[in-house]
Every structure is written in C-alpha cells, then in structure tokens.
Amino acid sequence: MLVGMLAVLTIGAIVVVKRRKLRRIAYSVPVLLALLTCAAGVNSYVGYVRSFDDLGRLLMLASGGNSDTEPTAVQPNLVPGGVRVTDVSLPDPRLGIPTGRTRVLLPPGYDDPARANERYPVVYLVHGYPSGGPDDWLGPGGAVQTLQSLSDARAVGPMIVVAVDATAGTGTDWECLNVPGGPQLESYLTTTVPQAIDARFRTLPDRGDRAIGGMSGGAFCALNLALRNQNTYSVILASEPYDDPETTLLDGHPDLLRANTPREYLPTLPLTRPLSVMLHAGVVAHSDVDLAYRLGDQLAANGANVAVRTEPGEWHTWRNARIGLPYLLTFAAENFTADQPPEHH
C-alpha cells in the first residue's frame, strides 16, 4: 500500500513539475519520491521495517542506542495474560562486553500465580547483520506475535524466548567469536547469558531444554556455538545459514579460524550429546538451500536429528526468517527433553 501511494505521488509530482515548468530544483521532489518508492519496494520484499515502531527502533540504533544507558522497560502484554516482554542488562566487562541489553519474551501464563512453580525451556535467538541487535527478532522477526499465536493455537508448550545482543554493544559484527584482543562473545553467549537467564527466570536450566537459533549471521552463530559447546545447547535453529565466519576477525590465527569454521571441522566433529538441528532457507536463495541440505546431510551423518525446510518464493530476508520462525520454535518444542507439567486452562 505504501509503495503504491509513493508511486502515485511520484507520478503526480512529475506531472506538476512538467506542466508548470517549475525551476530545475523542483525536479528534486519527484526524484526524491522515486527513490523513496524504490526503497519502500525493496523493504516490502525484505520485510525489515514493518511499522513506524520498527523505523523508530532503526533510528535509535543508528544514533548509538541499544545500550545500557536506555531505561530498563517492561512492555505490556499484547493481550491480557499474553506474551510479556522485559529487558535485562547483562554486561560482562571481564569478557569485553561493557553492555548486554537482552530482550526476554515470557510466555502466556508466566505471571499466573497458579503456575508459580512451573519452569520453562528457553530458546535463544541471535540477530543478523548489518544493523543487528536484540530488537530485530521482536520487530522484523515477529517473535512476540509468533509466540502468542503458537500459544493461542496450543501448537507448542510454553517456552521463554531470549533475543540477545551479539555486537558487544558496539554494532560490530563479531560473529559470536572469542576474538583475540576483542570481545569474547562465544564465552558470553554460552556462559554469562544462559546462567543469568537461569538465575533470573523460571527456566529448565539444562542443555536438553535449551535451544539457540538465528538468522543469517545469527544462524552461523547458532550453528558454531552449539557445535562447539554441546553441553550448553541441544537444539540448533538456523535460518539462512552460513558455515564460515568473517575471516578478518581471526587474522593471524589460522588454528582459531579452522576451529570456528563448521565447513572445516564438521566432517570430523564427534557429537558427544544428542543434538537436533533445523535448517531453514528461501528457495530463491539457491546457495542458502544448497548449504542447508549439505549441512543437514553432514549433521545427519554425524548422528544429529535433522530437519530442513525451504520456503517457496522467498530469498535471504527477514520476511523469510519471520515465516520460518513458527516452524523453528515448533521443532525446538518437539525436541526439548524434559517432561512438561500439565497446562492449566
């Protein structure tokens, strides 16, 4: 709808400028409108900015936001008794993480006194890049609405979803690595964050009820972190995955580079614990699909429980990741290991 409105305005501006023979500078108006129309068209396909709230979040990130200087906020439930979103700050200066803004999605019923003793499995979601941050899974990723819809349909048991910041508060793509001379994101996301979430919320604090997922660069993070830390995560959810990191982060450290490149180490990697993996890709992104099946075959050969889903007509976009999220969360719920207590209705 927005694209159509901008296109009409562009055509109208061109007509006005030509008919009234306005000064040359007036031509900048239809040119600007044309550029906005193109940008809106691209966004309508990519699906990153879906609302003015999303746009405000992007402007906040661009101005240096997404840090512990922001006030801790609790968002109201979308529906009474529904999903509740809360912010927690989890810095770890010891690991080079001066800020650690994290978004926690608590399932419907979490605050019900009748469920005060109920504990929940946890899914950690890592954003992609560029302009990545913990808000991405709540904005273009649609995590709140997805969790609410799955709960309303009773398609999965209740779970906690945690959207993390993998930029160490800097906006830099660190690939979730322990970077020599830089932030130690692998240690942060496999120790500091899950331990803090387990301490603050009613989780099932064991690897069998802990999943990690991500989109694009975040999918690489999920894959590499879980494979290298099999005692922490038992489920991997990788949408639009990569199987190698940005090499410049590990310049001069070839052993570290190979040890963090699933393409290199996966063929000989022993799986010491049960592992379930779902890989997701858009059919239009042929390389994503090829990689998903190649990774799936290798993981299955190593003994993992693997599922691959492809989305017709979709590419390497946030829209595709949003479409896939219900399937990824359902897969995680089906592969958590603890017996859940009966639900109260």
RADAHU-V799233 format. One record per residue. RES is the residue in three letters. PSI is psi in whole degrees, 0 to 359 (none if undefined). D_CENTER is the distance of its C-alpha to the mean C-alpha in Angstrom with 1 decimal. Layout:
res = <RES RES>
psi = <PSI PSI>
d_center = <D_CENTER D_CENTER>
This chain:
res = <MET LEU VAL GLY MET LEU ALA VAL LEU THR ILE GLY ALA ILE VAL VAL VAL LYS ARG ARG LYS LEU ARG ARG ILE ALA TYR SER VAL PRO VAL LEU LEU ALA LEU LEU THR CYS ALA ALA GLY VAL ASN SER TYR VAL GLY TYR VAL ARG SER PHE ASP ASP LEU GLY ARG LEU LEU MET LEU ALA SER GLY GLY ASN SER ASP THR GLU PRO THR ALA VAL GLN PRO ASN LEU VAL PRO GLY GLY VAL ARG VAL THR ASP VAL SER LEU PRO ASP PRO ARG LEU GLY ILE PRO THR GLY ARG THR ARG VAL LEU LEU PRO PRO GLY TYR ASP ASP PRO ALA ARG ALA ASN GLU ARG TYR PRO VAL VAL TYR LEU VAL HIS GLY TYR PRO SER GLY GLY PRO ASP ASP TRP LEU GLY PRO GLY GLY ALA VAL GLN THR LEU GLN SER LEU SER ASP ALA ARG ALA VAL GLY PRO MET ILE VAL VAL ALA VAL ASP ALA THR ALA GLY THR GLY THR ASP TRP GLU CYS LEU ASN VAL PRO GLY GLY PRO GLN LEU GLU SER TYR LEU THR THR THR VAL PRO GLN ALA ILE ASP ALA ARG PHE ARG THR LEU PRO ASP ARG GLY ASP ARG ALA ILE GLY GLY MET SER GLY GLY ALA PHE CYS ALA LEU ASN LEU ALA LEU ARG ASN GLN ASN THR TYR SER VAL ILE LEU ALA SER GLU PRO TYR ASP ASP PRO GLU THR THR LEU LEU ASP GLY HIS PRO ASP LEU LEU ARG ALA ASN THR PRO ARG GLU TYR LEU PRO THR LEU PRO LEU THR ARG PRO LEU SER VAL MET LEU HIS ALA GLY VAL VAL ALA HIS SER ASP VAL ASP LEU ALA TYR ARG LEU GLY ASP GLN LEU ALA ALA ASN GLY ALA ASN VAL ALA VAL ARG THR GLU PRO GLY GLU TRP HIS THR TRP ARG ASN ALA ARG ILE GLY LEU PRO TYR LEU LEU THR PHE ALA ALA GLU ASN PHE THR ALA ASP GLN PRO PRO GLU HIS HIS>
psi = <314 319 317 318 317 323 317 316 321 312 316 318 320 316 314 315 318 315 322 358 51 169 159 327 336 337 344 335 305 329 314 316 322 318 318 323 316 316 318 324 316 315 324 332 315 322 27 309 108 348 172 332 317 317 318 322 319 318 323 317 319 334 11 21 204 45 175 355 345 146 138 133 150 119 142 155 143 325 152 129 10 199 133 135 131 151 141 149 121 62 155 82 331 329 12 27 90 341 149 57 126 137 128 123 114 135 160 135 353 323 2 122 330 344 22 337 2 138 158 144 162 136 122 131 132 134 169 197 159 184 35 153 171 340 340 319 340 328 264 335 341 31 321 311 322 313 321 316 318 322 315 322 357 38 334 161 162 144 158 137 131 121 118 166 114 19 2 30 9 347 2 143 97 1 19 32 160 96 126 123 5 195 148 74 325 311 320 314 349 351 294 307 305 325 320 319 319 326 329 338 164 79 167 100 59 158 334 346 33 124 155 134 173 171 130 244 327 331 322 315 310 315 309 317 315 322 325 348 66 344 354 316 141 351 135 133 105 109 124 60 161 157 21 150 174 114 331 337 336 29 135 5 68 326 319 321 313 322 348 21 97 327 327 315 343 321 334 12 122 136 110 345 157 137 132 137 130 128 137 136 155 137 326 330 83 321 325 317 314 317 320 315 323 315 318 316 318 317 319 321 331 355 5 154 115 140 142 131 134 145 115 137 1 157 202 79 166 330 317 317 322 320 322 341 317 323 321 315 324 318 316 313 323 342 2 151 337 148 125 142 155 147 150 129 none>
d_center = <26.9 26.0 26.6 29.9 31.0 30.4 32.2 35.1 35.3 35.3 38.1 40.0 39.7 41.1 44.0 44.9 44.9 47.1 49.5 50.1 50.2 48.3 47.9 45.7 43.3 42.6 41.0 38.0 37.1 36.6 35.0 32.4 31.9 31.6 28.8 27.0 27.5 26.0 22.9 22.5 23.1 20.4 17.9 19.1 18.1 14.8 13.8 12.1 14.8 15.9 18.1 20.1 17.7 14.9 17.6 18.7 15.4 15.4 19.0 18.4 16.0 18.6 21.3 19.9 18.2 15.3 17.8 19.9 22.5 20.9 22.4 20.7 20.1 20.0 19.1 21.5 20.8 20.3 23.2 25.7 24.5 21.0 17.5 17.9 15.4 16.6 15.9 17.0 18.0 17.7 19.4 21.2 23.7 25.1 22.1 21.9 19.2 21.1 18.4 15.6 14.2 12.0 11.2 12.6 13.0 16.4 17.6 20.7 23.8 22.4 25.0 27.8 30.7 31.5 28.2 28.7 28.9 26.0 23.2 19.8 17.4 14.0 10.5 8.3 4.5 4.1 3.6 6.3 9.9 12.3 12.1 8.8 8.5 7.5 8.7 6.4 4.8 8.5 10.0 9.4 6.8 9.8 8.8 12.2 14.2 12.9 13.7 17.0 18.0 17.6 19.7 22.2 22.8 23.0 21.0 19.4 20.5 19.0 16.1 14.2 10.5 9.4 6.7 8.1 9.6 10.1 12.7 15.5 15.9 17.2 14.8 15.6 13.6 14.9 13.1 12.8 16.6 19.7 21.1 24.9 26.0 22.5 19.8 19.4 15.6 16.1 18.6 16.7 13.6 16.1 18.9 18.6 15.4 16.1 19.8 19.3 17.3 19.9 22.6 21.5 20.5 22.1 20.0 21.4 21.4 21.6 19.7 20.6 18.5 15.5 12.5 9.6 6.8 4.4 5.1 8.4 9.1 6.1 7.9 11.0 10.1 9.7 12.8 14.9 14.3 15.1 18.0 19.4 19.1 20.2 21.7 18.4 16.1 17.6 14.9 12.4 9.9 9.4 8.8 10.9 11.7 13.9 16.6 17.9 16.9 18.3 21.9 23.2 21.3 23.6 26.7 29.8 28.1 28.4 28.2 24.9 23.6 24.7 23.5 19.9 20.2 19.5 21.7 24.5 24.3 23.0 26.5 28.2 25.6 27.0 24.8 26.4 24.6 23.5 20.1 18.3 15.8 14.4 13.8 12.9 14.1 15.9 19.6 20.4 18.5 21.2 20.1 16.6 18.7 21.3 18.9 17.3 20.9 22.1 19.6 20.2 23.9 23.8 21.8 24.1 27.1 26.0 26.0 22.5 21.9 19.9 18.8 17.9 17.1 17.6 17.5 20.8 20.9 17.3 16.2 13.3 11.7 9.2 11.9 11.9 8.2 9.3 12.5 11.3 9.3 12.8 14.1 11.4 12.0 15.7 15.9 14.7 17.2 19.9 19.5 19.5 23.0 24.5 26.7 25.5 28.2 29.4 27.8 30.0 30.7>
